[in-house]
């Protein structure tokens, strides 16, 4: 029995959203402490986003391939 309010997650999309949020926070902290300039942060943002999107697509593809080759059989009643 699942806990009340528990929903199954789509890990590929939530992983990407969580990672982008963490990266955004890291950029904000680095700019706040003066480690990088706001211009450097804005130039690196699209590269980081596209890289994480590509990694997420590869992970989704691997999960799909695993699902194809390791299908679970229906239980016999």
C-alpha positions in Angstrom: 0.0 0.0 0.0 1.4 3.4 -1.0 1.5 6.2 1.5 -1.2 8.8 1.1 -0.1 11.5 -1.3 2.8 9.5 -2.8 2.9 9.8 -6.5 5.2 7.8 -8.9 7.9 10.1 -10.3 9.2 10.4 -13.8 12.8 10.2 -12.8 14.2 11.4 -16.1 12.4 14.7 -16.1 12.6 15.3 -12.4 16.3 14.5 -12.4 16.9 17.2 -15.1 14.8 19.8 -13.3 16.5 19.1 -10.0 20.0 19.3 -11.6 19.2 22.5 -13.4 18.0 24.0 -10.1 21.2 23.0 -8.3 23.3 24.4 -11.2 21.4 27.6 -11.1 21.9 27.9 -7.4 25.6 27.2 -7.7 25.9 29.9 -10.4 24.1 32.4 -8.1 26.4 31.5 -5.2 29.5 31.9 -7.3 28.4 35.2 -8.7 27.4 36.3 -5.1 30.8 35.6 -3.8 32.5 37.1 -6.8 34.2 34.0 -8.0 32.7 34.5 -11.5 31.1 37.5 -13.1 27.5 37.7 -14.1 28.6 37.9 -17.8 30.5 34.6 -17.4 27.4 33.0 -15.7 25.1 34.1 -18.5 27.5 32.8 -21.1 27.9 29.4 -19.4 24.2 28.9 -18.7 23.1 27.7 -22.2 26.1 25.4 -22.5 25.3 23.8 -19.1 21.6 23.5 -19.9 22.3 21.8 -23.3 24.8 19.4 -21.8 22.4 18.4 -19.0 19.6 17.9 -21.6 21.9 15.7 -23.7 22.9 13.6 -20.6 19.2 13.3 -19.6 18.3 12.1 -23.2 21.1 9.5 -23.0 19.8 8.3 -19.6 16.2 8.1 -20.9 17.5 6.1 -23.9 19.4 3.7 -21.7 16.4 3.2 -19.5 14.2 2.5 -22.6 16.7 0.0 -23.9 16.8 -1.8 -20.5 13.0 -1.8 -20.5 13.0 -3.4 -24.0 15.5 -6.1 -23.3 14.6 -6.9 -19.7 10.8 -6.9 -19.9 9.2 -8.5 -16.9 6.7 -11.2 -17.7 3.2 -11.0 -16.5 2.6 -13.0 -13.4 0.7 -16.2 -13.9 -2.5 -16.2 -11.9 
